[in-house]
């Protein structure tokens, strides 16, 4: 069918498609497009996602950090720089784990005192030479794939902490399912971080949208701000804003 071929040509070029964009392009209803996407998914030609389709499997498998840090490097650095600008003088922040979070640590250079609580060993290594940064390294078992700690020791420390901001990295953002990661233990620690922070800021490049992973961290409505790159679709931005999330798009 010609319509199917148009969809396949477009998704091979753009990697991700929105149902509403396809409705406008092909002048058919959303019901028709969803039937087309279901048919093409059954043929193994694409993966359906919330509100669209992806060329990549939206269910994320765990990758080592040395592999993930090579993906979308320029975008992650831009996101990290924008996030660093949100850190105020004499601030207290929680920094989670992940390659975009790791990039954030490189751009932190406070003029006055800063208190950082983190689960990431890489973040500590980046910040250790700043004499005016007080670092609390959470303890626990080390996840080799992320070089970060997880477990009860880390969550117990957070029971006695209240911070201004949490900078959170994720593996997937789905408008219905919420934020997710590949590790259940990491998701549990991230939930505790959310409870210990007044404001949650998610750092995620555009490839994270429309994807979900094994362990849910939280719903979209529990996030205050998302910093991402220009690869995010206008429809996704609108949907996030309707849910009360501020979206900061870096160039």
N, C-alpha and C positions, 0 to 999 in steps of 0.2 A: 504493500500500500504506500502511495506517495507520501501521505501524512507521516507515516512511521519513518520513512527515510529522511524526511526533513528534520524530525526530532533527533534521529541518530546523528545526522550531519552536524546539527547545532550542539548537541551534548559533547560530541568528540572535539569540538572546537572550544567550547566554554567550560566543560567539565561539570557544571551544575546548572540546572534549569528550574525556573519557577513555573508552576501550573498557570498562573495568571498571564505570564509573558507568552506562554505557548497558546493560550486562548486568543490573545490579541493577534499573534502572528498567523495563526491558522484559521481564525474566525470561526471557532467552534466553542462549545460549552465546556465548563470545567469537568463535568461528568464524562464527556467524550475523551478529554485529555487523560483523565485518571484511568479510564479503560485502556487507552493506548499504552500508558506507562506500565500498567499491570501486565499487559500482553508482552511488552518488550522485556520486562523484568523476568517473566516466566521463560523467555527465550535466552536469558542470561546476558542481555545486551546492556543493561543498566540496573541501578538500584533506586527504588522509590524512597523518598524521604518526606518529612513533613512539608507539604505544600510544593513539592517538586520532585526532582530526580537528580541523581548523582552518577558520575562515571565510576566513582570509587565506592567501595563498601562503606556505608555510614556507620557500621559497627566496628569500632576501633580495636585493633589488637595492640598489645604492648610492644613498644620498641625501645631499645637501649637509648640512653640520653645522648650518646655520641652520634647516633643516627639522627635523632630528632633535632639536634642543634644545627644540622646542615640544611634543614628545611625552612624556607621563607626567612632567611637570615636578615635581609634588608628590612622586611616588614617588622620582624620582631625587634630589631634595634630601634626603629621609629616608634613603635608602641612603647618600648621601655623608656625612651627619652621623654615621651609625653607623660608617662606615669611618674617619672622622677620629679617632674615639675610640680606635682601635686603634694609633695612632701614638704610640710611647713617647718619653720624653726621650732626646735624643742619638741618635735613630734614624737609620738610613740606608734610604731607600726608592726604589723605581723607580715612577714613575707613567706609565702608557701613554697612550693617546689615547681619545677618545670623549666624548660629552656627559655621561655620568654621572661619568666621570673628571674632566671639566672642572668639574662641580659640587663634587667633592671638594676641589679646590684652594681654593674659596671658604671652606671650613670649617676649613682648616688654620691654626692659630695656636699654634705651639709656644712653651713657656716657655723652653726652652733650645735648644741647637743642633740643627738638623735638616739632613741632607743629602738632597737630592732630585735624582735623575737622571730626565729626562723627554724624550720625543719630541714633546710637545705644546707648541706656541707659546702657546696660551691658558693652559695651566698656568703657564708662565713669567711671563706678564703678570699673573696673579693673585697670584703669590708674590714678585714682584720687590721689593716694598716692605717685606718682612720682612727686617730686617737680620741676624737670627739663622738664616736659612735659606740654606745654601750650595747653589747650583743648578748642576748640570751639564746644559747643553742639548745633547742629541745632535744631530749634524750630518748633512746629507744632502739629498736632494731633498724638496721640500715637496709633500705631497698636498693639493691645493686643497680637496677635499671634507671633509677632517678637520683641516686646519691643523696637520699633524704631519709629522715627517720619516720617511723610509724609506731603505733602501739600505745599501751596504757600509760607508760611513763610520760610520754609527750602530752597526752590529753589531761593527765592529772595536774601537770604544771599549769596548763591553760585554765584550770578551774579557779585559779587565784589571780588571774590577769584580766585587765580591761584596757584595750588599746583604742586609738582613734581610727586607724585604717587597717584593712586587710587587703593585701595585693595577692590575688589568687590566679593561678594558672589552671587550665582545664584541658581535657582531651576532646571533649565534645560539648556542643551547645545545640539543643533541640528545643524549639519553642513550646512543645507539649511536655516532653520528658524532663527538661531542665538541663542543669550542668552535670557532667559526669566525668569519671576517670576510670582507668583500667584496673585500679586496685581498691578493693573494699576497705582495707585498713587505711589507705590514704584518704578515701572519701569520708571515713569516720573522723579522722583527724581534721580534715577541712571543715566539717560541720562544727566541730568544737571551736575552730578558729573563727568561724562566722559568729558564733555566740559570744566570743570574747572581743569582737570589734564593733565599733559604732557605725562604720561605713565599709561596705565591701566593693572593691574595684577589681574587675576581672580583666586580665590581659590576654587577648586571644586574637591571633591572626585570622583572616577570613576563611581559611580552610577548615576551621573548627566548627563552623556553622552548618546545620543540617546533619550533624553527626551525633551519635550517642555511643556510650561505652557501658561496660558491665555494672559499674557502681555509681549510683546517683549521689551527687553532693547536695544539691538543693534545687528548688524551683527558680524560675526566672524572676519571680516577684520578690525574691530575697536578695537580689542584686541591686546595688545603687547605680553603678556605672560600668560600662564596658568600653575598653579602649581597643580599637581594632584598626584595620587598614582599609583602603578604598575598594578592595575586592568584595566587600559585603554588599549585598543587593539592597536596593531602595525599599523593597517590600519587607525585608527582614528588619531593616532599621525602623520602619514605620510600626511593625508589629511589636518590637522591643519598646519603643517609646509609648505605645498604647498600654503596655504593661507597667509603665512608670520607670523604665530604665533609661538613664541618660547614656547616649551613644557618642563617643568621641572618635572621629575617624581621622587618622593621621595620613598625610600625603606620602 
